[in-house]
């Protein structure tokens, strides 16, 4: 039976890979620096941020298994930054109940609630050497 830490990290990785697929779809349809439908209201830095998620999301998913503590920290940093960043646009456009935003907030809450469990269990059970590597 998989450990609690592994199961949580697997859940995080699945969510990150779904986000990666969404970003890849957008990249192929609209280009790497797409405005995500906000047009001229989307700052260049926001377009770079959204494009960078195409790289950082799968990277975090990978780290969740090869260096779990780094993966957990990177996952938390990504979703916190993403929700804070996107809340700006959501507020401007009154999109509080849009599925994309609600799913990001749900993932943020999941990460905030489960990361401490995954972190603690990684240091105890999954990682006998304590170096963060599982493989």
C-alpha positions in Angstrom: 0.0 0.0 0.0 1.4 3.4 -0.9 2.4 5.7 1.9 0.3 8.8 2.8 3.2 11.0 1.5 3.3 9.2 -1.8 -0.4 9.3 -2.2 -0.5 13.0 -1.5 2.4 13.7 -3.8 0.7 11.6 -6.5 -2.4 13.7 -6.2 -0.4 16.9 -6.5 1.4 15.6 -9.5 -1.8 14.6 -11.2 -3.2 18.1 -10.7 0.0 19.7 -11.9 0.0 17.5 -15.1 -3.6 18.5 -15.8 -2.6 22.1 -15.5 0.4 21.4 -17.8 -2.0 19.9 -20.4 -4.1 23.0 -20.2 -1.1 25.3 -20.7 0.2 23.2 -23.6 -3.2 23.3 -25.3 -3.2 27.1 -24.9 0.4 27.4 -26.1 -0.3 25.4 -29.2 -3.5 27.2 -30.0 -2.5 30.8 -29.1 1.3 30.9 -28.5 3.5 30.8 -25.4 2.7 34.4 -24.4 -1.1 34.2 -24.8 -3.2 36.7 -22.9 -5.7 34.0 -21.7 -8.6 36.0 -23.0 -7.8 39.2 -21.2 -6.6 41.0 -24.3 -4.8 44.3 -23.8 -5.6 44.1 -20.1 -3.1 41.3 -19.7 0.3 42.7 -18.7 3.4 41.3 -20.5 4.7 40.0 -17.1 1.4 38.0 -16.7 1.8 36.5 -20.1 5.3 35.4 -19.2 4.1 34.0 -15.9 1.4 32.0 -17.6 3.8 30.7 -20.2 6.3 29.8 -17.6 3.8 27.5 -15.9 4.1 25.3 -18.9 7.6 24.5 -17.7 7.3 24.8 -13.9 4.2 22.7 -13.4 5.7 19.5 -14.9 9.0 20.3 -13.2 7.3 20.4 -9.8 5.5 17.1 -10.6 8.8 15.5 -11.4 10.4 16.8 -8.2 7.6 15.4 -6.1 9.0 12.0 -6.8 12.8 12.5 -7.2 13.2 15.1 -4.5 9.9 15.2 -2.5 10.7 18.2 -0.2 11.7 20.4 -3.2 8.6 19.2 -5.1 6.3 20.0 -2.2 7.8 23.4 -1.7 7.7 24.2 -5.5 4.1 23.0 -5.8 3.1 25.2 -2.9 5.0 28.2 -4.3 3.4 27.7 -7.8 -0.2 27.5 -6.6 0.2 30.3 -4.1 1.7 32.6 -6.8 -0.9 31.4 -9.4 -3.9 32.1 -7.2 -2.6 35.5 -6.0 -1.7 36.5 -9.6 -5.0 35.3 -11.1 -7.1 36.8 -8.3 -6.0 40.2 -9.7 -7.6 39.4 -13.1 -10.6 37.6 -11.5 -11.3 40.6 -9.4 -11.1 43.0 -12.4 -13.5 40.9 -14.4 -15.7 39.6 -11.6 -15.0 36.0 -12.4 -15.2 34.7 -8.8 -17.3 31.7 -9.8 -15.5 30.7 -12.9 -14.5 27.0 -12.9 -10.8 27.7 -13.7 -10.5 30.0 -10.7 -12.5 27.7 -8.3 -10.3 24.7 -9.3 -7.2 26.7 -8.6 -8.5 27.8 -5.2 -9.5 24.2 -4.4 -6.0 23.0 -5.3 -4.4 25.8 -3.2 -6.5 24.7 -0.2 -5.6 21.0 -0.8 -1.9 21.8 -1.0 -2.0 24.0 2.1 -3.9 21.3 4.1 -1.9 18.2 2.8 1.6 19.5 2.3 2.5 19.4 6.0 1.4 15.7 6.1 3.4 14.8 3.0 6.4 16.8 4.2 6.3 15.1 7.7 5.7 11.6 6.3 8.5 12.1 3.7 11.1 12.8 6.3 10.0 9.8 8.4 8.9 6.9 6.3 9.5 7.4 2.7 13.0 8.8 3.0 15.1 6.7 5.3 18.3 8.6 4.6 16.7 12.0 5.2 18.2 13.5 2.0 14.9 14.1 0.2 15.6 11.5 -2.5 13.3 8.5 -2.9 15.0 6.7 -5.8 
